[in-house]
């Protein structure tokens, strides 16, 4: 199951450089994960200070 960024996101940007397939981008109020490109590695979740990346 692909990851998505929940409303808990504080837009700190910690997750974006950790994604090995560059599927995380800055959105209007939070970061966004392209579910079609996500390889479900969990790298984003492991660095997020507020546990915003979650699996669908």
Steps between C-alpha positions, in 0.01 A plus 500: 500500500636838401568767759313830522562811709234562764374834629759474778766625254680812622679558164846460653635333184683218678332233288565637152878434476461153654276365223711279270259546207432874550124460525456757780437864410399813686129568477306813592479428872677165537727260315341256254595147396435378146335166581570362153875554545524401868696176554375462859851506651404704808803729483274804530323364805825422677616865496172684555488674842119488511434162337307658211585237233255212537420194292164490324 
